[in-house]
Amino acid sequence: DKRGYNTEGILRIPGSASIINEYKERFNREEDVNIEELEDIHSVAGILKLFFRELPEPLCTYEYYDMLLGTMSISDVGIQCEKINQVLKFLPPIYYKIIAYLVGYLWRVSRHCEVNRMTSHNLAIVFAPTLLRPRDQSLHTQMTDSPEAVKFLELLIDHYEYFFGNEKLEFRKQHGTFTVRVYRGRNLKPKNSNGLADP
């Protein structure tokens, strides 16, 4: 994920549709694909976005969609972040780990925004529809919820260290698939019997 930080419009400018579709088919055939051989960083970004867009269920699952968007009505940012953090802990562990890794990447991209022009807000506009979407994907729902979804992801990116700073994730590519190792900081508070982190 170290490539492209200083590329203007990274994750926003579309890559080559033919290259993206070619790699999609190669992944679907479970070929051993080395994405680092691809020089066009915008096509690499396009492959990443397509992967998340075509997941049968978004990483922020349908079950918790309303709960996560509901936090956007909380005016106190501290309480808002606390509630989001509690809901995120309900997600399937592998989903949570991938979100932590992806948001960390977006956070690092945003720290180069003076060069790449991709602020946390711009990144949220690009990725929010793929990470957080409702079962009902009618035009009315998308128009109504889209601003709140963008605000949600922008908050995750801006406060990445609060939400995920105690997690060190290591992705290793083995036989064409990614495995995830997670090391949790000792100061993480365990969940209580209700599934929520104790205050």
Secondary structure as GFF3:
##gff-version 3
##sequence-region A 1 199
A	DSSP	alpha_helix	17	28	.	.	.	ID=ss1
A	DSSP	three_ten_helix	35	37	.	.	.	ID=ss2
A	DSSP	alpha_helix	41	53	.	.	.	ID=ss3
A	DSSP	three_ten_helix	62	64	.	.	.	ID=ss4
A	DSSP	alpha_helix	65	70	.	.	.	ID=ss5
A	DSSP	three_ten_helix	71	73	.	.	.	ID=ss6
A	DSSP	alpha_helix	77	88	.	.	.	ID=ss7
A	DSSP	alpha_helix	93	110	.	.	.	ID=ss8
A	DSSP	alpha_helix	113	116	.	.	.	ID=ss9
A	DSSP	alpha_helix	120	131	.	.	.	ID=ss10
A	DSSP	alpha_helix	139	158	.	.	.	ID=ss11
A	DSSP	alpha_helix	160	164	.	.	.	ID=ss12
A	DSSP	beta_strand	167	174	.	.	.	ID=ss13
A	DSSP	beta_strand	177	184	.	.	.	ID=ss14
###
